[in-house]
Amino acid sequence: MSVAATTSDSPAELDQIRAAVRELCAQFPGEYWRAKDRVRAYPSEFVDALTRSGFLACLIPEEYGGSGLHILQAGAILEEIHRSGCNGGACHAQMYTMGTILKHGSTAQKARWLPKIAAGELRLQAFGVTEPTSGTDTLSLRTAAVRKGDRYIVNGQKVWTSRAEYSDLMLLLARTTSKEQVAKRTDGLSVLVVDMRTAKKKGLTIRPLETMMNHSSTEIFFDDVEVPAENLIGEEGKGFRYILDGMNAERILIAHECIGDARWFIEKASTYAKERSVFGRPIGQNQGIQFPIARAYAATEAAALMVREAAELFDAGKPCGPQANMAKMLASEASWQAAEMCVQTHGGFGFAAEYDVERKFRETRLFQVAPISTNLILSYLGEHVLGLPRSY
């Protein structure tokens, strides 16, 4: 089935998308992911298959070669990838970075990049925001882009820029006016599209970071990197607002991945608990095993309702900041609860690589820290929803 053939948000149409994703993912079983994980290799074959299927171009409008689908459908794609035991971390940024270009890019910029991204000729997977000194305090970032004629000269450093080694383009947030010279804290930051194919030959250095999961994380150094002024997205100095526009989409899509992980863990544990016999009876007959699985299931289904609400509000063009943040927080907590339960259900075998539990366990732990930590979500809810004093 072609993803382009599905344009409705009805349950039947979403089921068709999920079935198509499962069929694709079946070509990439646990053995494939374990092999990649052992050597920290990028799953190029998987990403290529998703690209050919049209799934990665689902949010790009049809006029630019995409499918013109909604966040709800994009979320279903990512959720099913994770529920199938695969990992969308190698390519999900291509979905949630689309919003910045689609909403704020010029007609010429869209025509220049989107058709090639949709066709798989270009990869937009790198998102350069976080820096070593500022972390999630985005307004304090230091990477500077100085305008000189028809180009910007970029100097600085980014960290936790995943997939930079495997991306052709990077969406970069840099300071074009110093923090001391702006009237508002949110001003002075701009979004540039960096063509890393040329930049790597002229001042851009990428260094891989070794982490507990295979997420292709890197740190990036800019040393007088030239970026054409025509690559500026929107208006200079307004980039922080453009990035914020995409953050709700990012949280909702990541929340779908968490739900997919949680359901994978629950299905894995339930199957094992029915098949594994100790003391002459299946371990799933024991309430000490059965109840944690049931609790994880209940937490997952509750979180899934919030994820669905956030996606529907987003697609309707309605404010959804609180719902997007709660969806991400609740879904990440549900996936971690399910992961803990699944390891405990498997006992020693939960640590054996061949069961894939320990790999997925490591992968899903990330979501309570990235792309936004649970504590920052709680701070947002406390201040902006409950009206409590600002805590930071």
C-alpha positions as a Markdown table, in Angstrom:
| # | Residue | x | y | z |
|---|---|---|---|---|
| 1 | Met | 0.0 | 0.0 | 0.0 |
| 2 | Ser | 1.2 | 3.5 | -0.8 |
| 3 | Val | 1.1 | 5.9 | 2.1 |
| 4 | Ala | -0.1 | 8.6 | -0.4 |
| 5 | Ala | -3.3 | 6.6 | -0.9 |
| 6 | Thr | -4.3 | 7.3 | 2.7 |
| 7 | Thr | -5.5 | 10.8 | 3.5 |
| 8 | Ser | -8.2 | 10.2 | 6.1 |
| 9 | Asp | -7.9 | 10.2 | 9.9 |
| 10 | Ser | -10.6 | 7.5 | 10.2 |
| 11 | Pro | -9.8 | 4.4 | 12.3 |
| 12 | Ala | -10.0 | 2.2 | 9.2 |
| 13 | Glu | -7.5 | 4.3 | 7.3 |
| 14 | Leu | -5.1 | 4.5 | 10.3 |
| 15 | Asp | -5.3 | 0.7 | 10.5 |
| 16 | Gln | -4.2 | 0.5 | 6.9 |
| 17 | Ile | -1.2 | 2.7 | 7.6 |
| 18 | Arg | -0.3 | 0.6 | 10.6 |
| 19 | Ala | -0.6 | -2.6 | 8.6 |
| 20 | Ala | 1.6 | -1.2 | 5.9 |
| 21 | Val | 4.2 | -0.1 | 8.4 |
| 22 | Arg | 4.2 | -3.6 | 10.1 |
| 23 | Glu | 4.7 | -5.2 | 6.7 |
| 24 | Leu | 7.7 | -3.1 | 6.1 |
| 25 | Cys | 9.2 | -3.5 | 9.5 |
| 26 | Ala | 8.9 | -7.3 | 9.3 |
| 27 | Gln | 11.8 | -7.1 | 6.8 |
| 28 | Phe | 13.9 | -5.8 | 9.7 |
| 29 | Pro | 13.7 | -8.3 | 12.6 |
| 30 | Gly | 15.6 | -8.2 | 15.8 |
| 31 | Glu | 18.7 | -9.7 | 14.3 |
| 32 | Tyr | 19.0 | -6.7 | 12.0 |
| 33 | Trp | 18.8 | -4.2 | 14.9 |
| 34 | Arg | 21.1 | -6.2 | 17.2 |
| 35 | Ala | 23.8 | -6.3 | 14.5 |
| 36 | Lys | 23.5 | -2.5 | 14.1 |
| 37 | Asp | 23.6 | -2.0 | 17.8 |
| 38 | Arg | 26.7 | -4.1 | 18.3 |
| 39 | Val | 28.8 | -1.8 | 16.1 |
| 40 | Arg | 26.7 | 1.4 | 16.6 |
| 41 | Ala | 25.9 | 1.5 | 12.8 |
| 42 | Tyr | 23.3 | 3.6 | 11.1 |
| 43 | Pro | 20.4 | 1.6 | 9.8 |
| 44 | Ser | 20.7 | 2.9 | 6.3 |
| 45 | Glu | 18.7 | 0.0 | 4.7 |
| 46 | Phe | 15.8 | 0.6 | 7.1 |
| 47 | Val | 15.8 | 4.4 | 6.4 |
| 48 | Asp | 16.0 | 3.8 | 2.6 |
| 49 | Ala | 13.0 | 1.4 | 2.8 |
| 50 | Leu | 11.0 | 4.0 | 4.7 |
| 51 | Thr | 11.9 | 6.6 | 2.2 |
| 52 | Arg | 10.9 | 4.4 | -0.8 |
| 53 | Ser | 7.6 | 3.7 | 0.9 |
| 54 | Gly | 6.8 | 7.4 | 1.2 |
| 55 | Phe | 6.5 | 7.2 | 5.0 |
| 56 | Leu | 9.2 | 9.8 | 5.7 |
| 57 | Ala | 7.6 | 12.3 | 3.3 |
| 58 | Cys | 4.2 | 11.9 | 4.9 |
| 59 | Leu | 4.0 | 15.5 | 6.2 |
| 60 | Ile | 5.3 | 17.1 | 3.0 |
| 61 | Pro | 2.4 | 18.5 | 0.8 |
| 62 | Glu | 1.5 | 16.5 | -2.3 |
| 63 | Glu | 2.5 | 19.5 | -4.5 |
| 64 | Tyr | 6.1 | 18.9 | -3.4 |
| 65 | Gly | 6.0 | 15.1 | -3.8 |
| 66 | Gly | 4.9 | 14.1 | -0.4 |
| 67 | Ser | 1.7 | 12.7 | 1.0 |
| 68 | Gly | 0.2 | 15.7 | 2.7 |
| 69 | Leu | -0.9 | 13.7 | 5.7 |
| 70 | His | -1.5 | 14.9 | 9.3 |
| 71 | Ile | 0.4 | 14.5 | 12.6 |
| 72 | Leu | -2.1 | 11.8 | 13.7 |
| 73 | Gln | -1.1 | 9.7 | 10.7 |
| 74 | Ala | 2.6 | 10.5 | 11.0 |
| 75 | Gly | 2.3 | 9.5 | 14.7 |
| 76 | Ala | 0.7 | 6.2 | 13.7 |
| 77 | Ile | 3.7 | 5.5 | 11.4 |
| 78 | Leu | 6.2 | 6.1 | 14.2 |
| 79 | Glu | 4.2 | 4.3 | 16.8 |
| 80 | Glu | 4.0 | 1.2 | 14.6 |
| 81 | Ile | 7.7 | 1.3 | 13.9 |
| 82 | His | 8.4 | 1.1 | 17.6 |
| 83 | Arg | 5.7 | -1.4 | 18.3 |
| 84 | Ser | 7.3 | -3.7 | 15.7 |
| 85 | Gly | 10.6 | -3.7 | 17.5 |
| 86 | Cys | 12.3 | -1.2 | 15.2 |
| 87 | Asn | 13.5 | 2.3 | 16.0 |
| 88 | Gly | 12.4 | 5.6 | 14.4 |
| 89 | Gly | 15.3 | 7.6 | 15.9 |
| 90 | Ala | 17.3 | 7.2 | 12.7 |
| 91 | Cys | 14.8 | 9.3 | 10.7 |
| 92 | His | 12.0 | 10.8 | 12.8 |
| 93 | Ala | 13.6 | 14.3 | 12.6 |
| 94 | Gln | 12.7 | 14.5 | 9.0 |
| 95 | Met | 9.1 | 14.5 | 10.1 |
| 96 | Tyr | 9.2 | 17.1 | 12.9 |
| 97 | Thr | 11.6 | 19.5 | 11.3 |
| 98 | Met | 9.2 | 19.8 | 8.3 |
| 99 | Gly | 7.0 | 22.3 | 10.2 |
| 100 | Thr | 9.6 | 25.0 | 10.3 |
| 101 | Ile | 10.2 | 25.0 | 6.6 |
| 102 | Leu | 6.5 | 24.5 | 5.7 |
| 103 | Lys | 5.3 | 27.3 | 7.9 |
| 104 | His | 8.1 | 29.8 | 7.6 |
| 105 | Gly | 10.1 | 28.9 | 4.5 |
| 106 | Ser | 9.7 | 30.9 | 1.3 |
| 107 | Thr | 8.1 | 29.4 | -1.8 |
| 108 | Ala | 11.5 | 29.2 | -3.5 |
| 109 | Gln | 13.0 | 27.4 | -0.5 |
| 110 | Lys | 10.2 | 24.9 | -0.4 |
| 111 | Ala | 10.5 | 24.2 | -4.1 |
| 112 | Arg | 14.2 | 23.9 | -3.8 |
| 113 | Trp | 14.4 | 21.4 | -1.0 |
| 114 | Leu | 11.1 | 19.6 | -0.4 |
| 115 | Pro | 10.7 | 17.6 | -3.7 |
| 116 | Lys | 14.3 | 16.3 | -3.2 |
| 117 | Ile | 13.6 | 15.4 | 0.4 |
| 118 | Ala | 10.4 | 13.6 | -0.6 |
| 119 | Ala | 12.2 | 11.7 | -3.3 |
| 120 | Gly | 15.0 | 10.6 | -1.0 |
| 121 | Glu | 17.6 | 12.6 | -2.9 |
| 122 | Leu | 18.2 | 14.7 | 0.2 |
| 123 | Arg | 18.1 | 13.9 | 3.9 |
| 124 | Leu | 17.0 | 16.5 | 6.4 |
| 125 | Gln | 17.8 | 14.6 | 9.6 |
| 126 | Ala | 20.0 | 17.0 | 11.6 |
| 127 | Phe | 18.6 | 19.5 | 14.0 |
| 128 | Gly | 21.3 | 21.9 | 15.5 |
| 129 | Val | 19.9 | 23.5 | 18.6 |
| 130 | Thr | 21.5 | 22.2 | 21.9 |
| 131 | Glu | 24.9 | 23.4 | 23.0 |
| 132 | Pro | 27.3 | 22.2 | 25.7 |
| 133 | Thr | 27.0 | 25.4 | 27.8 |
| 134 | Ser | 23.3 | 26.1 | 27.5 |
| 135 | Gly | 21.6 | 22.7 | 27.3 |
| 136 | Thr | 17.8 | 23.3 | 27.3 |
| 137 | Asp | 18.3 | 27.0 | 28.0 |
| 138 | Thr | 18.0 | 27.7 | 24.3 |
| 139 | Leu | 18.0 | 31.4 | 24.7 |
| 140 | Ser | 21.5 | 31.3 | 26.0 |
| 141 | Leu | 23.1 | 29.5 | 23.0 |
| 142 | Arg | 26.3 | 31.1 | 21.7 |
| 143 | Thr | 26.7 | 29.7 | 18.2 |
| 144 | Ala | 26.9 | 32.9 | 16.1 |
| 145 | Ala | 26.0 | 33.6 | 12.5 |
| 146 | Val | 27.3 | 36.9 | 11.3 |
| 147 | Arg | 26.0 | 38.4 | 8.0 |
| 148 | Lys | 28.6 | 39.4 | 5.5 |
| 149 | Gly | 27.2 | 40.4 | 2.2 |
| 150 | Asp | 25.3 | 37.5 | 0.6 |
| 151 | Arg | 26.3 | 34.9 | 3.2 |
| 152 | Tyr | 26.5 | 34.2 | 7.0 |
| 153 | Ile | 29.7 | 33.1 | 8.7 |
| 154 | Val | 28.9 | 30.6 | 11.4 |
| 155 | Asn | 31.1 | 29.9 | 14.4 |
| 156 | Gly | 30.3 | 27.8 | 17.5 |
| 157 | Gln | 29.5 | 24.3 | 18.7 |
| 158 | Lys | 26.4 | 22.1 | 18.9 |
| 159 | Val | 26.0 | 18.9 | 20.9 |
| 160 | Trp | 23.6 | 16.0 | 20.8 |
| 161 | Thr | 23.0 | 16.7 | 17.1 |
| 162 | Ser | 21.8 | 13.2 | 16.1 |
| 163 | Arg | 22.2 | 11.8 | 12.6 |
| 164 | Ala | 24.6 | 14.6 | 11.5 |
| 165 | Glu | 26.9 | 12.1 | 9.8 |
| 166 | Tyr | 24.0 | 10.8 | 7.7 |
| 167 | Ser | 22.2 | 14.0 | 6.8 |
| 168 | Asp | 22.6 | 16.2 | 3.8 |
| 169 | Leu | 20.9 | 19.3 | 5.4 |
| 170 | Met | 20.8 | 20.6 | 8.9 |
| 171 | Leu | 18.3 | 23.0 | 10.4 |
| 172 | Leu | 20.5 | 25.3 | 12.5 |
| 173 | Leu | 19.5 | 27.7 | 15.2 |
| 174 | Ala | 22.2 | 30.4 | 15.7 |
| 175 | Arg | 22.5 | 33.8 | 17.2 |
| 176 | Thr | 22.5 | 36.6 | 14.6 |
| 177 | Thr | 22.3 | 39.4 | 17.2 |
| 178 | Ser | 24.1 | 39.2 | 20.6 |
| 179 | Lys | 22.0 | 38.6 | 23.7 |
| 180 | Glu | 23.0 | 41.9 | 25.1 |
| 181 | Gln | 21.7 | 43.8 | 22.1 |
| 182 | Val | 18.2 | 42.5 | 21.9 |
| 183 | Ala | 15.1 | 44.0 | 23.6 |
| 184 | Lys | 13.4 | 40.7 | 24.2 |
| 185 | Arg | 15.1 | 37.4 | 25.3 |
| 186 | Thr | 13.5 | 35.6 | 22.5 |
| 187 | Asp | 14.9 | 37.9 | 19.8 |
| 188 | Gly | 18.2 | 37.6 | 18.0 |
| 189 | Leu | 18.1 | 33.9 | 17.0 |
| 190 | Ser | 17.7 | 32.8 | 13.4 |
| 191 | Val | 17.2 | 29.6 | 11.6 |
| 192 | Leu | 19.5 | 28.6 | 8.7 |
| 193 | Val | 19.5 | 25.6 | 6.5 |
| 194 | Val | 23.1 | 24.3 | 6.3 |
| 195 | Asp | 24.1 | 22.2 | 3.4 |
| 196 | Met | 26.5 | 19.9 | 5.2 |
| 197 | Arg | 27.8 | 18.3 | 2.0 |
| 198 | Thr | 29.7 | 21.4 | 1.2 |
| 199 | Ala | 30.1 | 22.6 | 4.8 |
| 200 | Lys | 32.1 | 19.5 | 5.8 |
| 201 | Lys | 34.7 | 20.5 | 3.3 |
| 202 | Lys | 34.9 | 24.1 | 4.6 |
| 203 | Gly | 35.0 | 24.3 | 8.4 |
| 204 | Leu | 32.3 | 21.9 | 9.7 |
| 205 | Thr | 33.6 | 19.1 | 11.9 |
| 206 | Ile | 31.4 | 16.3 | 13.1 |
| 207 | Arg | 32.5 | 14.1 | 16.1 |
| 208 | Pro | 30.5 | 11.0 | 17.1 |
| 209 | Leu | 29.5 | 10.6 | 20.7 |
| 210 | Glu | 29.4 | 7.2 | 22.3 |
| 211 | Thr | 26.2 | 6.7 | 24.2 |
| 212 | Met | 24.3 | 3.8 | 25.9 |
| 213 | Met | 22.0 | 3.4 | 22.8 |
| 214 | Asn | 22.7 | 3.5 | 19.1 |
| 215 | His | 21.3 | 7.0 | 18.3 |
| 216 | Ser | 24.0 | 8.4 | 16.0 |
| 217 | Ser | 24.6 | 11.3 | 18.4 |
| 218 | Thr | 27.4 | 13.8 | 17.6 |
| 219 | Glu | 28.9 | 17.1 | 18.5 |
| 220 | Ile | 29.5 | 19.6 | 15.8 |
| 221 | Phe | 32.0 | 22.4 | 15.5 |
| 222 | Phe | 31.6 | 25.4 | 13.2 |
| 223 | Asp | 34.8 | 27.2 | 12.2 |
| 224 | Asp | 33.9 | 30.1 | 9.8 |
| 225 | Val | 31.3 | 28.0 | 8.0 |
| 226 | Glu | 29.7 | 29.9 | 5.2 |
| 227 | Val | 25.9 | 29.6 | 4.7 |
| 228 | Pro | 24.2 | 31.5 | 1.8 |
| 229 | Ala | 21.9 | 34.2 | 3.0 |
| 230 | Glu | 19.2 | 32.7 | 0.9 |
| 231 | Asn | 19.2 | 29.8 | 3.3 |
| 232 | Leu | 17.7 | 32.0 | 6.1 |
| 233 | Ile | 14.3 | 30.7 | 7.0 |
| 234 | Gly | 11.8 | 33.5 | 7.6 |
| 235 | Glu | 12.9 | 36.8 | 9.2 |
| 236 | Glu | 16.3 | 37.3 | 10.8 |
| 237 | Gly | 16.1 | 37.3 | 14.6 |
| 238 | Lys | 12.8 | 35.5 | 14.8 |
| 239 | Gly | 14.1 | 32.0 | 14.7 |
| 240 | Phe | 13.2 | 31.0 | 18.2 |
| 241 | Arg | 9.5 | 31.4 | 17.4 |
| 242 | Tyr | 9.9 | 29.2 | 14.3 |
| 243 | Ile | 11.6 | 26.5 | 16.3 |
| 244 | Leu | 8.9 | 26.6 | 19.0 |
| 245 | Asp | 6.3 | 26.1 | 16.3 |
| 246 | Gly | 7.8 | 22.7 | 15.6 |
| 247 | Met | 8.3 | 21.6 | 19.2 |
| 248 | Asn | 4.7 | 20.6 | 19.8 |
| 249 | Ala | 4.9 | 18.4 | 16.7 |
| 250 | Glu | 8.1 | 16.9 | 18.0 |
| 251 | Arg | 6.6 | 16.1 | 21.4 |
| 252 | Ile | 3.5 | 14.5 | 19.9 |
| 253 | Leu | 5.5 | 12.4 | 17.5 |
| 254 | Ile | 8.0 | 11.2 | 20.2 |
| 255 | Ala | 5.0 | 10.4 | 22.4 |
| 256 | His | 3.7 | 8.1 | 19.7 |
| 257 | Glu | 7.1 | 6.4 | 19.6 |
| 258 | Cys | 6.8 | 5.9 | 23.4 |
| 259 | Ile | 3.4 | 4.3 | 23.1 |
| 260 | Gly | 4.8 | 2.0 | 20.4 |
| 261 | Asp | 7.6 | 1.0 | 22.7 |
| 262 | Ala | 5.3 | 0.4 | 25.6 |
| 263 | Arg | 3.0 | -1.8 | 23.6 |
| 264 | Trp | 6.0 | -3.8 | 22.3 |
| 265 | Phe | 7.1 | -4.4 | 25.9 |
| 266 | Ile | 3.6 | -5.4 | 27.0 |
| 267 | Glu | 3.1 | -7.8 | 24.1 |
| 268 | Lys | 6.6 | -9.2 | 24.6 |
| 269 | Ala | 6.1 | -9.7 | 28.4 |
| 270 | Ser | 2.6 | -11.2 | 28.0 |
| 271 | Thr | 3.7 | -13.7 | 25.4 |
| 272 | Tyr | 6.7 | -14.8 | 27.6 |
| 273 | Ala | 4.6 | -15.0 | 30.7 |
| 274 | Lys | 2.1 | -17.4 | 29.0 |
| 275 | Glu | 4.9 | -19.6 | 27.6 |
| 276 | Arg | 7.4 | -19.7 | 30.4 |
| 277 | Ser | 6.7 | -22.3 | 33.1 |
| 278 | Val | 8.3 | -22.5 | 36.5 |
| 279 | Phe | 7.3 | -24.8 | 39.3 |
| 280 | Gly | 4.9 | -26.5 | 36.9 |
| 281 | Arg | 2.8 | -23.5 | 35.9 |
| 282 | Pro | 3.1 | -20.5 | 33.5 |
| 283 | Ile | 4.6 | -17.6 | 35.3 |
| 284 | Gly | 1.7 | -15.4 | 34.0 |
| 285 | Gln | -0.6 | -17.2 | 36.3 |
| 286 | Asn | 1.1 | -15.6 | 39.3 |
| 287 | Gln | -0.2 | -12.2 | 40.3 |
| 288 | Gly | 3.3 | -11.0 | 41.0 |
| 289 | Ile | 3.9 | -11.3 | 37.2 |
| 290 | Gln | 0.4 | -10.6 | 36.0 |
| 291 | Phe | -0.4 | -7.4 | 37.9 |
| 292 | Pro | 2.7 | -5.4 | 36.8 |
| 293 | Ile | 1.8 | -6.3 | 33.2 |
| 294 | Ala | -1.8 | -5.2 | 33.7 |
| 295 | Arg | -0.7 | -1.9 | 35.4 |
| 296 | Ala | 1.7 | -1.1 | 32.5 |
| 297 | Tyr | -1.1 | -1.8 | 30.1 |
| 298 | Ala | -3.5 | 0.6 | 31.9 |
| 299 | Ala | -0.8 | 3.3 | 32.1 |
| 300 | Thr | -0.1 | 2.9 | 28.4 |
| 301 | Glu | -3.7 | 3.1 | 27.3 |
| 302 | Ala | -4.3 | 6.2 | 29.5 |
| 303 | Ala | -1.3 | 7.9 | 28.0 |
| 304 | Ala | -2.4 | 7.0 | 24.5 |
| 305 | Leu | -5.6 | 8.9 | 25.1 |
| 306 | Met | -3.6 | 12.1 | 25.8 |
| 307 | Val | -1.4 | 11.5 | 22.8 |
| 308 | Arg | -4.5 | 11.2 | 20.6 |
| 309 | Glu | -6.0 | 14.4 | 22.0 |
| 310 | Ala | -2.8 | 16.3 | 21.5 |
| 311 | Ala | -2.5 | 15.1 | 17.9 |
| 312 | Glu | -6.2 | 15.9 | 17.1 |
| 313 | Leu | -5.8 | 19.5 | 18.5 |
| 314 | Phe | -2.6 | 20.0 | 16.5 |
| 315 | Asp | -4.2 | 18.8 | 13.3 |
| 316 | Ala | -7.2 | 21.1 | 13.9 |
| 317 | Gly | -4.8 | 24.1 | 14.2 |
| 318 | Lys | -5.8 | 24.6 | 17.9 |
| 319 | Pro | -3.5 | 25.5 | 20.8 |
| 320 | Cys | -2.1 | 22.3 | 22.1 |
| 321 | Gly | 1.0 | 23.1 | 24.2 |
| 322 | Pro | -0.2 | 21.6 | 27.5 |
| 323 | Gln | -1.6 | 18.5 | 25.8 |
| 324 | Ala | 1.6 | 18.0 | 23.7 |
| 325 | Asn | 3.8 | 18.3 | 26.8 |
| 326 | Met | 1.6 | 16.0 | 28.9 |
| 327 | Ala | 1.4 | 13.5 | 26.1 |
| 328 | Lys | 5.2 | 13.3 | 25.8 |
| 329 | Met | 5.6 | 13.1 | 29.6 |
| 330 | Leu | 2.9 | 10.5 | 30.3 |
| 331 | Ala | 3.9 | 8.4 | 27.2 |
| 332 | Ser | 7.6 | 8.3 | 28.2 |
| 333 | Glu | 6.7 | 7.3 | 31.7 |
| 334 | Ala | 4.4 | 4.6 | 30.5 |
| 335 | Ser | 7.1 | 3.2 | 28.2 |
| 336 | Trp | 9.6 | 3.2 | 31.0 |
| 337 | Gln | 7.1 | 1.5 | 33.3 |
| 338 | Ala | 6.5 | -1.2 | 30.7 |
| 339 | Ala | 10.3 | -1.6 | 30.0 |
| 340 | Glu | 11.0 | -2.2 | 33.7 |
| 341 | Met | 8.1 | -4.6 | 33.9 |
| 342 | Cys | 9.3 | -6.5 | 30.8 |
| 343 | Val | 12.8 | -7.0 | 32.1 |
| 344 | Gln | 11.5 | -8.2 | 35.4 |
| 345 | Thr | 9.1 | -10.6 | 33.7 |
| 346 | His | 11.9 | -12.1 | 31.7 |
| 347 | Gly | 14.2 | -12.3 | 34.7 |
| 348 | Gly | 17.8 | -13.1 | 33.6 |
| 349 | Phe | 16.7 | -13.5 | 30.0 |
| 350 | Gly | 15.7 | -9.8 | 30.0 |
| 351 | Phe | 19.4 | -9.0 | 29.9 |
| 352 | Ala | 20.2 | -11.4 | 27.0 |
| 353 | Ala | 20.6 | -9.5 | 23.7 |
| 354 | Glu | 18.8 | -12.2 | 21.7 |
| 355 | Tyr | 15.5 | -11.2 | 23.3 |
| 356 | Asp | 15.8 | -7.6 | 22.3 |
| 357 | Val | 14.4 | -6.5 | 25.6 |
| 358 | Glu | 17.6 | -4.9 | 26.9 |
| 359 | Arg | 18.1 | -3.0 | 23.6 |
| 360 | Lys | 14.6 | -1.6 | 23.7 |
| 361 | Phe | 15.0 | -0.9 | 27.4 |
| 362 | Arg | 18.0 | 1.3 | 26.7 |
| 363 | Glu | 16.3 | 3.0 | 23.8 |
| 364 | Thr | 13.1 | 4.0 | 25.6 |
| 365 | Arg | 14.9 | 5.4 | 28.6 |
| 366 | Leu | 16.1 | 8.3 | 26.4 |
| 367 | Phe | 12.6 | 9.7 | 26.2 |
| 368 | Gln | 12.4 | 11.0 | 29.7 |
| 369 | Val | 15.4 | 13.2 | 29.0 |
| 370 | Ala | 15.0 | 14.0 | 25.3 |
| 371 | Pro | 13.8 | 15.9 | 23.4 |
| 372 | Ile | 12.7 | 17.6 | 26.6 |
| 373 | Ser | 13.2 | 16.5 | 30.2 |
| 374 | Thr | 10.3 | 15.6 | 32.4 |
| 375 | Asn | 11.2 | 18.3 | 34.9 |
| 376 | Leu | 11.0 | 21.0 | 32.3 |
| 377 | Ile | 7.6 | 19.8 | 31.3 |
| 378 | Leu | 6.5 | 19.9 | 34.9 |
| 379 | Ser | 7.8 | 23.5 | 35.1 |
| 380 | Tyr | 5.9 | 24.4 | 32.0 |
| 381 | Leu | 2.7 | 23.0 | 33.4 |
| 382 | Gly | 3.2 | 24.6 | 36.7 |
| 383 | Glu | 3.8 | 28.1 | 35.3 |
| 384 | His | 1.8 | 28.3 | 32.1 |
| 385 | Val | -1.2 | 26.0 | 33.0 |
| 386 | Leu | -1.5 | 26.2 | 36.8 |
| 387 | Gly | -0.3 | 29.8 | 37.1 |
| 388 | Leu | 2.4 | 29.1 | 39.7 |
| 389 | Pro | 5.5 | 31.3 | 40.0 |
| 390 | Arg | 8.2 | 30.7 | 37.5 |
| 391 | Ser | 10.7 | 28.2 | 38.9 |
| 392 | Tyr | 13.7 | 29.0 | 36.7 |
